[in-house]
Amino acid sequence: MIKKILTLLLFTLFTFSCAHEPLIKTTASGFPEAIFINTTIEEVHSKIINGCTLNGLTIYETNKNYVICGKLTSGFDAVLANLAIGNRYSTTPEVKARFTIFQHGNDVKVVAQQWIETQTAFGQRRVEPLNHNKHKNALQQFLFSLGGE
């Protein structure tokens, strides 16, 4: 019972602190988005893979129209994530991002989504979206760093 209360308290504090950061870009989808002007899906796909790799992320899955990359959590983030969505028998939580890439006229558009996941001892996958402004802004900055507008 104490563990559940502590978990709820920590999760609430974390959620509350992230909610007050203003978004750096408001989008129609509600997710981080960027337009890459006068380019191809292949070029943007390559930029995303390079950006993930250069930032120390693992490429988990990719095809022509999306890239999923991420990393294992560590330290306090891992403890907090395990308390929130797993238990002591769960795998180390992973933060993942999916970049969906599609043609938009002469340009290419990317929409990004982020989540955290773990797997329990019985193989059940637990997933929690990371939709706070802090998380959205980090993905948006990543897209800007790749040349997106």
Buried (B, 14 or more C-beta within 10 A) or exposed (E): EEEEEEBEEBBEEBEEEBEEEEEEBEBEEEBBBBBBEEBBBEBBBEBBBEBBEEEEBEEBEBEEEBBBBBBEBEEEBBEBBBBBBBEEEBBEBBBBBBBBBEEEEEBBBBBBBBBBBBBBEEEEEBEBEBBBBBBBBBBBEBBBEBBBE
